[in-house]
Amino acid sequence: MDHYMEREKRNPKHSDLIAFWSPGLQIYAVSVLESYSFMYYCDYYEISQETYDRFEEPEFDPPYGRLLFSEAPVGNHHTPEEDALREKFYGRA
């Protein structure tokens, strides 16, 4: 799979958020840019279609659903469920 994020939308109120459709997971999701020391990484959360539809509204404060997986360089963020979701997300499953 060449594209793991389709129909991206940015939230004007939160520049660190990108909502998108995930073809691999067949869900709407949001990537949240996080920082750790001098590095940046993304956490990925499931969102509803309603949240996705409203994502570009200027005053919308989007709610997150469940954490799908994290790309954090430290910590215990690699459970078997997260690893399986990551593989599907990137088209490697």
LUMLUMGU-787652 format. One record per residue: residue in one letter; x, y, z of N, C-alpha, C in turn. Coordinates in steps of 0.1 Angstrom, whole numbers, plus 2048, in hexadecimal, padded with zeros to 3 digits. Layout:
REM LUMLUMGU-787652
AXYZXYZXYZ
...
REM end
This chain:
REM LUMLUMGU-787652
M8087F480080080080080980C800
D8078157F680F8217F580B82C7FF
H7FE82D8027F983980A7F2833816
Y7F88378227F183282E7E983C834
M7E984882F7E08538347D985A827
E7CC85A8277C586181C7BC86C821
R7B98768197B088081C7B3888829
E7C088C82A7C58938367BE8A0838
K7BB8A38457B68B08497BE8B5855
R7C08C28557C78C88607BD8D1868
N7BF8D18757B78D887E7BD8E6880
P7B68F187D7BB8FE87E7BF90288D
K7B88FC8967BA9008A47C68F88AA
H7C98ED8A57D48E48AA7DD8E089E
S7E88E789C7F08E48907F78D6891
D7F78D089D7FE8C389F7F58B789C
L7E98BA8967E08AF8937DD8AE884
I7DC8A18807D889E8727CE893872
A7C289586D7B888B86C7B988585E
F7B587885D7B68718507AE865850
W7AD85F8447A78528427B3848841
S7B283D8487BC8338487B782783F
P7BC8258337B881A82B7BB80D831
G7C780C8377CB7FF83D7C27FB849
L7BE8058517B680185D7A780385A
Q7A480A84F79680C84B78E814856
I79581F85C78F828866795836863
Y78E83F86A79384D86A79C84E876
A7A78558757B18568807B7864880
V7BE86788B7C587388D7D3870891
S7DC87788C7EA8778917EC883899
V7F38818A47F688C8AE80588D8AF
L80A8988AB81989A8AC81D89C8BA
E8268948C082A8958CE8398988CD
S83F89D8D884D89F8D98538978E5
Y85F8928E386688C8EE8758908EC
S8798988F688689E8F68888A68E9
F8918A18E08948A88D488D8A18C8
M8858978CB87F88F8C08708928C0
Y86A8908B485B8908B28568838AD
Y84A87F8B18448738AD8358758AD
C82E86B8A881F86C8A78198618AF
D80E8658B580485B8BB7F885B8B1
Y7F384F8AF7E784E8A67DB8498AE
Y7D08518AC7C484E8B37B884C8A9
E7AF8438AC7A38428A479A84E8A7
I79385389C78985D89E77C859896
S77286089976585D892765864885
Q75B86087C75A867870755875872
E74C87787C74788488075388E884
T75C88888C76889088F770894883
Y77288A87A77988C86E772897865
D76589686475E8A085C75F8AE861
R7608B086E7618BD87476F8C2877
F7798BA8737878BC87778C8CA873
E7888CF86878E8DC8637868E8868
E77C8E78707758F287677E8FA87F
P77E90787E78890F88678890D895
E77C90C89B77C90B8AA77A8FD8AF
F77A8F38A67788E58AA7848DF8B2
D7818DA8BD78B8D38C57888C48C5
P78F8BD8BC78C8AF8B978E8A68C4
P78589D8C77878938D178E8878CB
Y7968808D379D8748CE7968688D3
G79685D8CB7918508D079C8488D6
R79C83B8D37A68338D97B48348D3
L7BE8338DA7CC8338D57CE8278CC
L7D28298C07D481E8B77E38188B9
F7EC8228B87FA81E8BB80282B8BC
S80E82A8C18178358C38248328BC
E82A83D8B783883B8B18428418BB
A83F8428C88478478D285583F8D3
P8608468D486D8408D48708398E1
V86883B8EC86A8358F985D8318FF
G85E82890985182490F84C81790A
N84281291083D80590C831807903
H83380B8F782980E8ED8278048E2
H82C7F88E582C7EE8DA8267E18DF
T8197E28E28117D68E680F7CE8D9
P80B7C18DA8087BA8CE7FC7C08C6
E7F27C68CD7E77CC8C67EC7D88BE
E7F47E18C47FA7ED8BE8027E98B2
D80B7DE8B48137DA8A980B7D589D
A8007CE89F7F77CA8947F17D588D
L7EC7DF8957E67EB88F7F07F3887
R7FC7F488C8077FB88580A7F5878
E80B7E787880D7E086B8027E2861
K7F67E18657EB7E485C7EB7F2857
F7EE7FC8607EE80A85C7F880C851
Y80480785380F80984980E7FF83D
G8047F783D8027EE83180B7E2831
R8107DE83D81A7D383D8137C6842
A8077C68458007BA84B7F97B3840
REM end
